[in-house]
Amino acid sequence: MGVWRWIVVAQVKEGSENRGAIESVARVVRKSLLSVDPPLPLAQKRRRPVNDGWLMIDAGEFAVHVVSRAAREQFFPERRLFVA
């Protein structure tokens, strides 16, 4: 078993990754995770811009990866069959 019990891979719409879509999705995910009671312990926010098409949110027992299509195909090839 890896570091997390489970992971979520969220791919942004193709073509929107260079217009802030990854950061926008990450903000919504962080806000949602912090609004549960009790709030989930999240790692500090990343302060530099995303330029590799991939941002990860560590939520303790699970991780949320917000990725571009190119990053998903490169780093998560085994999940290629599960994306519609």
Residue frames as a rotation matrix with the C-alpha (Angstrom) as fourth column:
MET 1
0.581 0.814 0.000 0.00
0.814 -0.581 0.000 0.00
0.000 0.000 -1.000 0.00
GLY 2
-0.106 -0.609 0.786 1.19
0.590 -0.675 -0.443 3.53
0.800 0.417 0.431 -0.77
VAL 3
-0.948 -0.314 0.047 1.28
0.183 -0.663 -0.726 6.65
0.259 -0.680 0.686 1.33
TRP 4
-0.571 0.811 0.131 -2.48
-0.814 -0.537 -0.223 7.29
-0.111 -0.234 0.966 1.00
ARG 5
-0.410 0.550 0.728 -5.43
0.018 0.803 -0.596 4.94
-0.912 -0.231 -0.339 1.38
TRP 6
0.239 0.498 0.834 -6.86
0.896 0.218 -0.387 6.30
-0.374 0.839 -0.394 -1.87
ILE 7
-0.753 -0.469 -0.461 -6.36
0.224 -0.842 0.491 9.06
-0.619 0.267 0.739 -4.41
VAL 8
0.547 0.834 0.079 -8.57
0.466 -0.225 -0.856 11.19
-0.696 0.505 -0.511 -6.63
VAL 9
-0.708 -0.689 0.153 -7.32
0.506 -0.344 0.791 12.29
-0.493 0.638 0.592 -10.05
ALA 10
0.458 0.852 -0.253 -9.27
0.457 -0.470 -0.755 15.25
-0.762 0.230 -0.605 -11.44
GLN 11
-0.537 -0.614 0.579 -8.47
0.803 -0.163 0.573 16.31
-0.258 0.772 0.581 -14.99
VAL 12
-0.170 0.440 -0.882 -9.28
-0.062 -0.898 -0.436 19.88
-0.983 -0.020 0.180 -16.05
LYS 13
0.806 0.548 0.224 -10.81
0.221 0.072 -0.973 20.62
-0.549 0.834 -0.063 -19.43
GLU 14
-0.006 -0.856 0.518 -8.22
0.922 0.196 0.333 20.40
-0.387 0.479 0.788 -22.17
GLY 15
-0.108 -0.143 0.984 -6.95
0.697 -0.716 -0.028 23.84
0.709 0.683 0.177 -23.18
SER 16
0.723 0.469 0.507 -7.87
-0.009 -0.727 0.686 25.48
0.691 -0.501 -0.521 -19.86
GLU 17
0.626 -0.490 -0.607 -4.83
0.778 0.441 0.447 24.36
0.048 -0.752 0.657 -17.86
ASN 18
-0.479 -0.862 0.165 -2.75
0.853 -0.502 -0.145 27.41
0.208 0.072 0.976 -18.86
ARG 19
-0.324 0.447 0.834 -5.56
-0.033 -0.886 0.462 29.79
0.945 0.122 0.302 -17.93
GLY 20
-0.668 -0.078 0.740 -5.69
-0.685 -0.323 -0.653 28.99
0.290 -0.943 0.162 -14.22
ALA 21
0.308 0.874 -0.375 -8.07
-0.609 0.484 0.628 26.03
0.731 0.035 0.682 -14.30
ILE 22
-0.036 -0.381 -0.924 -5.84
0.447 0.821 -0.356 23.79
0.894 -0.426 0.141 -12.18
GLU 23
-0.939 -0.344 0.022 -5.46
0.155 -0.478 -0.864 26.44
0.308 -0.808 0.502 -9.48
SER 24
-0.426 0.862 0.275 -9.19
-0.818 -0.497 0.291 27.19
0.388 -0.101 0.916 -9.60
VAL 25
0.399 0.541 -0.740 -10.17
-0.194 0.839 0.509 23.55
0.896 -0.060 0.440 -9.11
ALA 26
-0.379 -0.628 -0.679 -7.61
0.577 0.413 -0.704 23.21
0.723 -0.659 0.206 -6.31
ARG 27
-0.888 0.105 0.448 -9.10
-0.352 -0.782 -0.515 26.25
0.296 -0.615 0.731 -4.51
VAL 28
0.087 0.996 -0.018 -12.59
-0.828 0.082 0.555 24.72
0.554 -0.034 0.832 -4.67
VAL 29
0.301 -0.041 -0.953 -11.32
0.213 0.977 0.025 21.34
0.930 -0.210 0.303 -3.43
ARG 30
-0.732 -0.637 -0.241 -9.38
0.397 -0.111 -0.911 22.91
0.554 -0.763 0.334 -0.53
LYS 31
-0.666 0.546 0.507 -12.36
-0.679 -0.726 -0.111 25.07
0.307 -0.418 0.855 0.45
SER 32
0.352 0.841 -0.412 -14.66
-0.585 0.541 0.604 22.03
0.730 0.029 0.682 0.41
LEU 33
0.085 -0.394 -0.915 -12.27
0.460 0.830 -0.315 19.89
0.884 -0.394 0.252 2.44
LEU 34
-0.888 -0.459 0.028 -11.79
0.213 -0.465 -0.859 22.64
0.407 -0.757 0.511 5.03
SER 35
-0.450 0.793 0.411 -15.55
-0.768 -0.578 0.276 23.15
0.457 -0.191 0.869 5.39
VAL 36
0.167 0.500 -0.850 -16.28
0.094 0.850 0.518 19.64
0.982 -0.166 0.095 6.70
ASP 37
0.255 -0.006 0.967 -16.68
-0.894 -0.384 0.233 19.20
0.369 -0.923 -0.103 10.44
PRO 38
0.504 -0.597 -0.624 -14.06
0.114 -0.670 0.734 18.64
-0.856 -0.441 -0.270 11.73
PRO 39
0.739 -0.270 -0.618 -11.89
-0.665 -0.439 -0.604 20.22
-0.109 0.857 -0.504 9.02
LEU 40
0.876 -0.480 0.039 -9.40
0.475 0.848 -0.236 17.89
0.080 0.225 0.971 7.36
PRO 41
0.447 -0.795 -0.410 -5.74
0.025 -0.447 0.894 18.56
-0.894 -0.410 -0.179 8.12
LEU 42
0.914 -0.114 0.390 -4.40
0.397 0.044 -0.917 19.89
0.088 0.992 0.085 4.82
ALA 43
-0.072 -0.993 -0.096 -0.79
0.952 -0.097 0.291 20.68
-0.298 -0.071 0.952 4.01
GLN 44
-0.183 -0.083 -0.980 0.16
0.082 -0.994 0.069 24.30
-0.980 -0.067 0.189 3.35
LYS 45
0.860 0.507 0.059 -1.01
0.150 -0.141 -0.979 25.81
-0.488 0.850 -0.197 0.07
ARG 46
0.025 -0.822 0.569 1.46
0.965 0.168 0.200 25.84
-0.260 0.545 0.797 -2.78
ARG 47
0.337 0.071 -0.939 2.73
0.219 -0.976 0.005 29.39
-0.915 -0.208 -0.345 -3.32
ARG 48
-0.670 -0.597 -0.441 4.20
-0.306 -0.320 0.897 29.04
-0.677 0.736 0.032 -6.79
PRO 49
0.172 0.794 -0.584 2.19
-0.911 -0.097 -0.400 28.83
-0.375 0.601 0.706 -9.99
VAL 50
0.344 0.036 0.938 1.51
0.127 0.988 -0.084 25.50
-0.930 0.148 0.335 -11.65
ASN 51
0.195 -0.285 -0.938 3.63
-0.900 -0.433 -0.056 25.13
-0.390 0.855 -0.341 -14.75
ASP 52
-0.858 -0.513 -0.041 3.89
-0.495 0.801 0.338 21.37
-0.140 0.310 -0.940 -15.07
GLY 53
-0.324 0.824 -0.465 0.16
-0.600 0.201 0.774 20.67
0.731 0.530 0.429 -15.36
TRP 54
0.056 0.285 -0.957 -0.14
0.466 0.840 0.277 19.02
0.883 -0.461 -0.085 -11.97
LEU 55
-0.391 -0.111 0.914 -1.12
-0.704 -0.604 -0.374 20.13
0.593 -0.790 0.158 -8.46
MET 56
-0.271 0.255 -0.928 -1.59
0.413 0.902 0.127 17.80
0.869 -0.349 -0.350 -5.49
ILE 57
0.058 0.351 0.935 -3.58
-0.804 -0.538 0.252 18.36
0.591 -0.766 0.251 -2.30
ASP 58
-0.667 -0.344 -0.661 -2.49
0.119 0.826 -0.550 16.11
0.735 -0.446 -0.510 0.58
ALA 59
0.105 0.806 0.583 -5.48
-0.713 -0.347 0.609 15.45
0.693 -0.479 0.538 2.84
GLY 60
-0.089 -0.215 0.973 -3.86
-0.933 0.360 -0.006 12.97
-0.349 -0.908 -0.233 5.20
GLU 61
-0.166 0.085 0.983 -5.41
-0.079 0.992 -0.099 9.60
-0.983 -0.094 -0.157 4.34
PHE 62
0.411 0.277 0.869 -6.02
0.811 0.325 -0.487 10.56
-0.417 0.904 -0.091 0.72
ALA 63
-0.583 -0.609 -0.538 -4.67
0.192 -0.747 0.637 12.87
-0.790 0.268 0.552 -1.96
VAL 64
0.674 0.729 0.121 -6.35
0.374 -0.196 -0.906 14.86
-0.637 0.656 -0.405 -4.70
HIS 65
-0.559 -0.819 0.128 -4.35
0.475 -0.189 0.859 15.32
-0.680 0.541 0.495 -7.90
VAL 66
0.657 0.668 -0.349 -5.61
0.089 -0.529 -0.844 18.09
-0.749 0.523 -0.407 -10.19
VAL 67
-0.358 -0.879 0.315 -3.98
0.289 0.217 0.932 17.57
-0.888 0.425 0.176 -13.57
SER 68
-0.039 0.238 -0.971 -3.95
-0.903 -0.425 -0.068 18.51
-0.429 0.873 0.231 -17.22
ARG 69
0.917 0.395 -0.052 -4.59
-0.370 0.799 -0.474 15.79
-0.145 0.454 0.879 -19.78
ALA 70
0.409 -0.841 -0.353 -0.88
-0.377 0.196 -0.905 15.60
0.831 0.503 -0.237 -20.67
ALA 71
-0.435 -0.570 0.697 0.09
-0.860 0.032 -0.510 15.20
0.268 -0.821 -0.504 -17.00
ARG 72
0.354 0.630 0.691 -2.56
-0.760 0.625 -0.181 12.53
-0.546 -0.461 0.700 -16.44
GLU 73
0.944 0.009 -0.331 -1.35
-0.247 0.685 -0.685 10.54
0.221 0.728 0.649 -19.42
GLN 74
0.103 -0.992 -0.080 2.27
-0.431 0.028 -0.902 10.86
0.896 0.127 -0.425 -18.32
PHE 75
-0.659 -0.478 0.580 1.98
-0.674 0.034 -0.738 10.26
0.333 -0.877 -0.345 -14.57
PHE 76
-0.314 0.631 0.710 -1.21
-0.554 0.486 -0.676 8.17
-0.771 -0.605 0.197 -14.26
PRO 77
-0.621 0.036 -0.783 -1.21
-0.760 0.218 0.613 5.94
0.193 0.975 -0.108 -17.36
GLU 78
-0.952 0.259 -0.162 -2.95
0.282 0.949 -0.143 3.04
0.116 -0.182 -0.976 -15.58
ARG 79
-0.404 0.843 -0.354 -6.00
0.307 -0.240 -0.921 5.25
-0.862 -0.481 -0.162 -15.04
ARG 80
-0.875 -0.004 -0.485 -6.37
-0.418 -0.500 0.758 6.02
-0.245 0.866 0.436 -18.74
LEU 81
-0.797 0.572 -0.194 -9.15
0.304 0.657 0.690 3.45
0.522 0.491 -0.697 -19.08
PHE 82
-0.362 0.668 -0.650 -11.25
0.916 0.125 -0.382 4.97
-0.174 -0.734 -0.657 -16.29
VAL 83
-0.598 0.090 -0.796 -11.61
0.012 -0.993 -0.121 8.47
-0.801 -0.082 0.592 -17.74
ALA 84
0.209 0.761 0.615 -14.60
0.784 0.246 -0.570 9.22
-0.585 0.601 -0.545 -19.92
